[in-house]
Amino acid sequence: MSFELRKAERRNSPLKIALCGPSGSGKTYSALLLAKGIAKNWEDIILIDTENGSGEDYSDLGPYQVIPFRPPFSPEQYALALDYALSHKPAVVVIDSVTHEWDGEGGILSLKDEMGKNNRGQNEFAAWGKLTPLHTGFINKLIGYPVHLIVTCRSKSDYVLELNSKGKHVPRKVGTKAIQREGFEFEFKVVFQMSADHTAFADKDRTQLFKNELTITEATGETLLAWNQQAVADLKLVSDNENGFWPSMNDSLTIMKKQIKENGSLTTETRKRFKALFDEAIGLWSKDKERVAEIYHEISSEIDSMNEIEREVDRVGD
């Protein structure tokens, strides 16, 4: 085997994005808005719908295409659905949802139960020896898919048992867990966790674009597309229309300004420095967007550092 040494360089490969959340958290709607921001045209979006037609509830948004997907939800059937979607030359494919591949009729867990019934003498390891390659093939299909791919995934509350002051084991909520195989989220560039109020935060973000809670819009998709097509420093080249990157940046700056205002531990000098940066950004908004982008990243980095210091102080206090 021969090896190659080359300079690290981010490649313009298709985006892989996941939206995880409980029922009713806005996963499908948000996924469609993301897809529109990336594809630009509704006609270039295909949604693979495993959710009994719920993917068509938002047809008023625009003329996106739908592939109804019914059981069995085996990895092979998902692969066939993805191939069929690809044959229609989409810009973005949305899978709503991938949970069924793991925990749906004909999915991996269902196949495992069926194997246990049919082969009562077979141990669990033997069953997983056959099922793991099937699931791995499904994951590899997602990773290698040649167009932008957005998937939704159901999640549930995750708990751990801890001893309380009385020596009894009590459950403590530690967040949410995707209803998929452990480690599923690692395969995506961005994983958004959706909340009941339809807001989201980036639980995993290789783009480093989403540092605050947000409401996913078309502008979010446009921002991701811009990152994917060029270096982060060149985000200033994204279109300036009302749905573009700059209104999204404006929202982020507004949120950061509020965070600074509400932080009672900042010195007067620090507040003055932040105010000067915000004033500079406002003054240069339509004149020098490259400098505005630099200010945005400078303020964002400082806020991250401040938050990390506060978390460390809290840990020491505890």
C-alpha positions in Angstrom: 0.0 0.0 0.0 1.3 3.5 -0.9 0.6 6.6 1.1 0.4 10.3 0.2 1.3 13.3 2.3 -0.5 16.6 1.4 -1.6 19.8 2.9 -4.9 19.7 4.8 -7.7 21.3 2.7 -11.4 21.4 3.3 -13.1 19.7 0.4 -16.4 20.9 -1.2 -18.2 17.6 -0.5 -22.0 17.2 -0.1 -23.3 18.4 3.2 -24.6 15.8 5.6 -26.9 17.3 8.3 -29.0 15.6 11.0 -31.9 17.1 13.0 -32.8 15.2 16.1 -35.7 15.8 18.5 -38.9 14.5 20.0 -42.2 14.4 18.2 -43.6 17.8 17.5 -40.3 19.7 17.7 -40.4 20.8 14.1 -37.8 18.4 12.6 -39.6 18.0 9.2 -40.5 21.7 8.7 -37.0 22.8 9.7 -35.4 20.2 7.4 -37.4 21.5 4.5 -36.4 25.1 5.2 -32.7 24.0 5.4 -33.1 22.1 2.1 -34.6 25.1 0.4 -31.7 27.3 1.5 -29.2 24.8 0.1 -31.1 23.8 -3.1 -32.5 27.3 -3.8 -35.4 25.8 -5.7 -38.2 23.7 -4.2 -38.3 21.5 -7.4 -34.8 20.3 -6.6 -35.7 18.8 -3.2 -36.8 15.2 -2.7 -38.2 14.1 0.6 -38.2 10.4 1.5 -41.2 10.1 3.8 -41.4 7.2 6.3 -43.8 9.1 8.6 -47.1 8.1 7.0 -47.5 11.1 4.8 -46.6 13.8 7.3 -43.8 15.0 5.0 -46.5 16.3 2.7 -48.1 18.5 5.4 -45.9 21.4 4.4 -46.6 21.2 0.7 -47.8 24.9 0.9 -44.1 25.8 1.3 -43.4 24.9 -2.3 -43.4 22.2 -5.0 -40.9 19.8 -3.5 -41.1 16.1 -4.5 -42.0 13.2 -2.1 -41.2 9.5 -2.2 -43.6 7.7 0.2 -41.6 4.9 2.0 -43.6 2.1 3.6 -42.4 -1.0 5.6 -40.3 -2.9 5.7 -37.8 -0.3 6.8 -34.7 -2.5 6.2 -31.3 -1.0 5.4 -31.6 -2.4 1.9 -34.9 -0.7 1.3 -33.5 2.6 2.5 -30.6 2.2 0.0 -33.1 1.5 -2.8 -35.1 4.6 -1.9 -31.9 6.7 -1.9 -30.9 5.3 -5.3 -34.4 6.1 -6.7 -34.3 9.6 -5.4 -30.8 10.1 -7.0 -32.1 8.9 -10.4 -34.2 12.1 -10.5 -31.2 14.4 -10.1 -32.1 16.3 -6.9 -29.9 19.0 -5.3 -30.9 17.9 -1.8 -32.5 14.8 -0.4 -34.3 14.7 2.9 -34.9 11.5 4.8 -37.7 11.8 7.3 -36.8 9.8 9.3 -33.8 7.4 9.7 -35.2 6.2 13.1 -37.2 3.5 11.3 -34.0 1.8 9.9 -33.1 1.1 13.5 -36.4 0.9 15.4 -39.1 0.4 12.9 -41.0 -2.4 11.2 -38.4 -4.4 9.3 -35.6 -2.3 10.8 -32.5 -3.6 12.5 -34.1 -4.3 16.0 -37.1 -5.8 14.4 -34.9 -8.1 12.3 -32.9 -9.1 15.5 -36.2 -10.0 17.3 -37.3 -12.1 14.3 -33.9 -13.9 14.1 -34.3 -14.7 17.8 -37.7 -16.3 17.3 -36.6 -18.3 14.3 -33.3 -19.4 15.8 -33.9 -20.0 19.5 -30.5 -21.7 20.0 -28.6 -18.8 18.4 -26.8 -16.4 20.7 -27.1 -12.6 20.5 -23.6 -12.2 19.2 -24.3 -14.4 16.2 -27.3 -12.2 15.3 -25.4 -9.0 15.6 -22.7 -10.6 13.4 -25.2 -10.6 10.6 -27.0 -7.4 11.3 -24.1 -5.1 12.0 -22.8 -5.3 8.4 -26.3 -4.4 7.2 -26.4 -1.3 9.4 -22.8 -0.4 8.5 -23.8 -0.5 4.8 -26.7 1.9 5.5 -24.4 4.3 7.3 -21.8 4.1 4.5 -24.6 4.8 2.0 -25.4 8.1 3.8 -21.8 9.1 4.1 -21.0 8.5 0.5 -24.3 9.9 -0.9 -23.2 12.2 -3.8 -25.7 15.1 -3.1 -26.6 17.1 -0.1 -28.4 15.0 2.5 -30.5 16.0 5.5 -31.9 13.4 7.8 -34.3 13.7 10.7 -34.1 11.4 13.7 -36.5 10.9 16.6 -35.0 11.3 20.1 -36.1 10.4 23.6 -35.1 11.6 27.1 -31.9 9.9 28.4 -31.5 9.2 32.1 -28.8 7.8 34.4 -29.3 6.3 37.9 -27.5 8.1 40.7 -27.4 7.7 44.4 -29.2 10.5 46.3 -28.3 11.8 49.8 -30.5 9.0 51.3 -28.5 6.3 49.5 -31.3 5.5 47.0 -30.9 5.2 43.3 -32.9 7.9 41.5 -33.1 8.8 37.8 -31.5 12.0 36.6 -32.2 13.4 33.1 -28.9 13.9 31.2 -30.3 15.1 27.8 -31.8 13.5 24.8 -30.7 10.4 22.9 -31.3 9.8 19.2 -33.3 6.7 18.5 -30.6 5.1 16.3 -27.6 3.1 16.9 -25.0 4.5 19.4 -22.6 6.9 17.6 -24.9 7.6 14.7 -24.5 11.3 15.1 -20.7 11.1 14.5 -21.2 10.8 10.7 -22.6 14.2 10.1 -21.1 17.7 9.7 -23.8 19.3 11.8 -26.2 17.7 14.2 -29.1 20.0 15.3 -31.0 19.1 18.5 -34.5 20.4 18.2 -36.6 21.5 21.3 -40.3 21.5 21.9 -40.4 25.3 21.1 -39.0 24.6 17.6 -35.6 26.2 18.5 -32.4 24.3 17.9 -28.8 24.2 19.0 -25.9 22.5 17.3 -24.9 19.5 19.4 -22.1 18.8 16.9 -20.8 21.4 14.5 -17.7 20.9 12.3 -18.5 24.2 10.5 -18.2 26.2 13.8 -20.9 28.5 12.5 -23.6 27.9 15.1 -22.6 28.9 18.6 -26.0 30.1 19.8 -29.5 28.8 20.0 -31.3 29.5 16.8 -34.5 29.0 14.8 -33.7 27.2 11.6 -34.7 29.1 8.4 -33.7 29.1 4.7 -30.9 31.5 5.7 -29.4 28.7 7.8 -29.2 26.5 4.7 -27.7 29.3 2.7 -25.1 29.8 5.4 -24.2 26.1 5.3 -24.0 26.1 1.6 -21.7 29.2 1.6 -19.4 27.5 4.2 -19.3 24.3 2.0 -18.4 26.2 -1.1 -15.7 28.5 0.2 -13.6 29.3 3.2 -15.4 30.7 6.3 -13.5 34.0 5.8 -15.2 34.4 2.5 -18.8 34.2 3.8 -19.1 37.9 3.0 -19.7 36.8 -0.6 -23.0 35.3 0.2 -26.0 37.1 -1.3 -27.3 40.2 0.5 -31.0 39.5 -0.1 -33.4 39.4 2.8 -33.1 35.7 3.2 -29.3 35.6 3.0 -26.4 35.3 5.4 -26.3 38.9 6.6 -29.7 39.0 8.3 -28.7 35.7 10.0 -25.5 37.4 11.2 -27.5 40.4 12.3 -29.7 38.1 14.5 -26.5 36.5 16.0 -25.0 39.9 16.8 -28.2 41.0 18.4 -28.2 37.9 20.6 -24.5 38.4 21.5 -25.2 42.0 22.4 -27.9 40.9 24.8 -25.6 38.3 26.4 -23.0 41.0 27.0 -25.6 43.4 28.4 -26.9 40.8 30.9 -23.4 39.7 32.0 -22.9 41.4 35.3 -19.3 40.4 35.8 -17.9 42.4 32.9 -15.7 45.4 33.7 -16.5 48.9 32.4 -13.5 48.7 30.0 -14.6 45.4 28.6 -18.1 46.7 28.0 -16.7 49.8 26.2 -14.5 47.6 24.0 -17.5 45.5 23.0 -19.6 48.6 22.4 -16.9 49.9 20.1 -16.9 46.7 18.1 -20.7 46.7 17.7 -20.6 50.4 16.7 -17.9 49.6 14.1 -19.9 46.7 12.7 -23.0 48.9 12.3 -21.0 51.7 10.7 -19.4 49.3 8.2 -22.5 47.1 7.5 -22.9 48.2 3.9 -19.4 49.3 3.3 -16.9 46.7 4.4 -18.5 43.3 5.0 -15.2 41.5 5.2 -14.4 43.6 8.4 -17.9 43.0 9.7 -17.4 39.2 9.4 -14.1 39.6 11.2 -15.8 41.6 14.0 -18.5 38.9 14.2 -16.0 36.1 14.7 -13.9 38.2 17.2 -16.9 38.9 19.4 -18.2 35.3 19.1 -14.8 33.9 20.1 -14.6 36.2 23.2 -18.1 35.2 24.3 -17.1 31.6 24.0 -14.0 32.2 26.2 -16.1 34.1 28.7 -18.7 31.3 28.9 -15.9 28.7 29.3 -14.4 30.7 32.2 -17.9 30.9 33.9 -18.4 27.1 33.5 -15.0 26.5 35.0 -15.8 28.8 38.0 -19.1 26.9 38.5 -17.4 23.6 38.4 -14.9 24.8 41.1 -17.7 26.2 43.2 -19.5 22.9 43.1 
